[in-house]
Amino acid sequence: MTVGVLLMTHPGIGTSILNNAKRIYGSTPVGMSCLEVPVDVNPKRIRQEAERLLRQLDQGQGVLILTDLYGATPNNIARGFAYADQVVVLAGLNLPMLLRVFNYAVGADLQNLSDKAREGAQLGVCACHQ
C-alpha cells in the first residue's frame, strides 16, 4: 500500500507540473490524479469530484493533496478534506515539491511524505548569485 497524491490547482497548473515531473522522473511511482478547479466552478460539483478521486486514490495509507495557492478556491475546498491521519493538504505546489514526492513516495507514510514534500518545496527556492 502507498499514499495517494491528488493535485488540486487552478486550470493548467497541476497538469503542467505533473507532466513535467513525469518527463523528468519517467513515471509516477504511486497513484496520482489532478483536479483542476475553474474560476466559475460550482463548489459542490468539485467537492463531489474530489471525494470520488480521494476514494480512488486511498489504498489504506491516506492521500496527500497538493494545492497551488493557499486561500484560493482549490485550497479552500481541499482543506475541507483534511483529516489528521487520512488526508494532509499542503499549499504552494511547485516542481521541486512534486519531484520530492516522486522520490520518496514508495514506502513512505502520509506524514513522512508530507514532510518530504514540504522540504522539497522549500529547498527548491534558492537565491542564485554569480
Helices and strands as residue ranges (DSSP letters): E 4-9, H 13-25, E 32-36, H 43-57, E 63-67, H 73-79, E 87-91, H 95-104, H 110-123
